[in-house]
Amino acid sequence: MRKLHIGIIDIVSRGPTRALYARVMNPNLASIMPQAIGVWCREEGHDVAFVCYTGLEDLLKELPSKVDLVFIGAFTEAAHTAYALSALFRSRGAITAIGGPHARCYPEDAQRYFDYVLGFTDRETLRDVLRDCSPHRPVGAHIAARQQPKTLPGVRERWQFIEPTLKKAPFLKIVPMIGSLGCPYTCSFCIDAEVPYQPMDSDGIEEDLKFLLTKFKRPMVAWHDPNFGVRFNDSLDAIERAVPPGRIDFLAESSLSLLSEPHLKRLKRNGFKALLPGIESWFDLGNKSKTGALQGMDKVRQVAEHVNLILRYIPYVQTNFVLGLDSDEGGEPFELTKRFLDLTPGAFPGYSLLTAFGRAAPLNLDYQRTNRVLPFPFHFLNNNQAMNVRPRNYSWRDFYDHVIDLTGYSFSWKAVFRRFRATRELTARGMNLVRAVSTEGFGRLRYYRDIRRRLDQDRQFPPYFEQEATELPRFYVDLVRQDLGLLWEWLPEGALAHEPNAYSREAGSGRALGILQ
């Protein structure tokens, strides 16, 4: 195998930004898999140039100029940034490959713009690409391992890529780690719903934690597990063997069903500072929230009591909701969420609009087969800028009225002040405040109000939203152009459009996608 000059781009921001929250947090949102690819490529004897794009850099100056092969990691909201970068590097003679959530969710579309589209990627899958390293055009090769990799390079091995990325962070510096892959829960909208749960090696976790203690006086670690603590005792045992109490701060996404009081006491003792439990719905998913068959206000009261219990031990809690689920109807789900906020003033609410990400979940087949998926450009599929599933029980105008009302209630100055007073630690208070006054609170409310106004006043909006016309409203085209900046010139013709029902058509035809294994 010849020695290759390889570029790796981890896209955290889909375009240039100067938002305060992005400046503070984007360098801390780096993904693990691009770093793992970098480690494996160097171990195979290749030169590697690595860029984590946070939106604060001049990307065209950061990019390596002469490379044989470029790997790009991207979520779906950054797909157009990735497509433009692929076109740019192809014009320079490079071979391009895309991995990450977008490649898993929309492989058919990504194959139009990349030589390789990577699903599950282990070291042998990567070797296949490195050995071949040839153009696959006009349709790229879709390559995937049969399952997630059994092991991944640890923090010590990835430090060569972690350290320069963290230098971009002005205050908080958060190291990404992972203790497990997949999830035992089967939330119908989740990309991990059908990925078998797989814990990572505890010896490697211990070694990574001990290594971090040599790099920081008090490190901060974000667990990237889809659901941290499924094997709670095993996970905490590994932490306790490696870390003296109070030496590392931890952040994790977990489920209420795992957060009993004895577990919370142990998490506090071991430095956990932030937890992000999923509530999702007041009328569904009771197993994940440990509420069983409870629904409506009964579920609100029980979950609020549980979240307040968590806040007695953990200073920062974000509660996650999905708006627009088929189980929701009328104003009740939104009013119940307001009552929950009243009962838990210290929790930061995270709202996601229901989104069907291509092949991410089997439920998406139902949405596609019933013609409920709108072809919003990938750029807006970030759980808040566009809901690409037509609501079952709401008109679009009614739905946005409810969303605006709830968002305004959640981020009114009264709510912001109550949240500030109910939060104990200074860092947690600061994060809540920055998020509320930046893009997640005030900014999102302005955006939703603009969309609602356009549903009444912009003649292109109602026909598109009601699936009576396929022409994308000019408003969205202009936003993509603005967000991409100079990369807009490299966005391939037709890239703003995609086939929203590709998953169901492929399933209905019985054709395989042509995955190489």
RAQUI-V535207 format. One line per field, one symbol per residue. phi: phi as a letter, one per 30 degrees, with the letter a starting at -180 (. if undefined). psi: psi as a letter, one per 30 degrees, with the letter a starting at -180 (. if undefined). burial: 1 if it has 16 or more other ideal C-beta (glycine too) atoms within 10 Angstrom, else 0. Layout:
phi = ???
psi = ???
burial = ???
This chain:
phi = .ddccccbbccccdadbbddddddcedccddddeddedddddddjcdbccbcdcjccdeddddddbbdbbcbcadddcdddddddddddddcjdcbbbbjeddddbddddddbbdbccdebcddddeeddddhbdbbdcddcbaddadddbbeddeddeecdedddddddbdbccdbbcabiaddbedccdcdccedbddddddddddddddddcbdbdbbcdceeadjeceddddeddddcbdeicbcbbacbcedccddedddddddcidcbbbdccibdbaidddcichddbidddedddddddddeddccdbbcccbccjdddcaideeddddddddddbddcddccbdebcchddbeeddddddchcccdeeeeccbibdacccdddcbddddddddddddddddbdddddddddddcddddddddddddddcddcedddddddddddddcccdddeddddicbcddeeedddddedddiddedcddeiddcbddcddddddddidddidcb
psi = klkljkkkjjjekflklgkeeeeefefggkleeeeeeeeeeeffglkkkkkjjfffljefffkkejlekkkkkklefgeeeeeeeeeeeefgglkkkklaeeeeeheeefffflekjkbkjaeeeeeeeeedhlkjkfklkjkklfllkellkaeeefeffeefefffkedkjkkklkfllakflhkfgkfgegjkkjklkeeeeeeeeeeefffkeilkkkkgkejkgeieeeeeeeeeffkkkgfkkkklkakeffileeeeeeeefggkfkkikkedkfglhfeeghgbfklbeeeeeeeeeeeeeeffekfkkkkkkkkglffkkafeeeeeeeeeeefiffkkkjkkkkkjicgekeffeeeefghgkkhkkefgiggffkjgjkkegkleeeeeeeeeeeeeefgleeeeeeeeefkekeeeeeeeeeeefbffdeeeeeeeeeeeeffefjffeeeeeghflfkkkeeeeeeeeeefbffeffkkkfffkljfgeeeeeeefgklfhkk.
burial = 0001111111111111101011111111111111111111110101011111111100100011001111111111111111111111110001111111111111111111111111111110110111001001000111111001100111111110110011011001111111111110101011111010101101011101101100000011111111111111001101100110001111111111111000110111011111111111111111011110011000110111011101101111111111111101000011111101100111111111111111111011101100011111111111111111111001010011111101101110001100110010001110111111111111111011001101100000110110000001100100110011101001100011010111110100000000000
